[in-house]
Amino acid sequence: YQETQRILNGEWMVYATGFPGREPLLFYLTALLSRLVGLNFYTLKLITALIGIGTVPVVYLLGREAYNDAVGLVAALFLAVAKWHVLISRVGFRGILTPLFVALVACFLLRALRRGRRGDFLWAGFFSGLALYSYTAALAILPAVVLGLGLYALAGHAAELWRVRRSLLLAALVALLVAAPLLRFMLVEGRDLYWFRTLTRVSAQETAIPGPVGQVLWENIRRTAGMLHVQ
């Protein structure tokens, strides 16, 4: 609420520096909605609900692009009734942006590789860069794109990637330009502030790690997978 109010008051930000620091895209979207309906408790919930709803058709498009209409419809249905997605769509949590950006980047990248249109590459680059302003987990999108392209090349499509190398470079440039302000903050101006939240989750900076690192990592992965699919 406070960060959105700051934006409405004209205090534009690259990174929200309170509590102890958060990516600002959701606050900008909330401020935009607040211009129409006012800023209150329900506005904070409404914007994430709208984002969650909007993710469903994007997942359909991704499924259709990857396979066919039937797969797209089933994927959209599963997302629409998934407990985790419905839950985080209702609580005003900026993490709801991550599934949306993952689906957008994957959809446009698939379209680009299959059709070779430069515009699709540029959109994939744009959303890859913009995703960094959404939630910390979006940091994994860029490495995932690089890994995916590497696997695509190893699967026998290296020549295809070479043919679209200029489009790939332009997409990378677009991603870099869009992300540049936040990259400057995370690497130079506000490095300690930006990485504090992440380090308290993955290191002993705030609390000692309760056991061998490998064992703790495996247990976290196992519980996360079980949370969504087993328990």
Buried (B, 14 or more C-beta within 10 A) or exposed (E): EEBBBBBBEEEEBBBBBEEEBBBBBBBBBBBEBBEEEEBEEEBBBBBBBBBBEEBBBBBBBBBBBBEEEEBBBEBBEEBBEBEEBEEBBBEBBBBBBBBBBBBBBBBBBBBBBEEEBBEBBBBBBBBBBBBBBBBBBBBEBBEBBEEBBEEBBEEEBEEEBEEBEEBBEBBBEBBBEBBEBBBEBBEEEBEEBBBBBBEEEEEEEEEEEEEEEEEEEEEEEEEEEEEEEEE
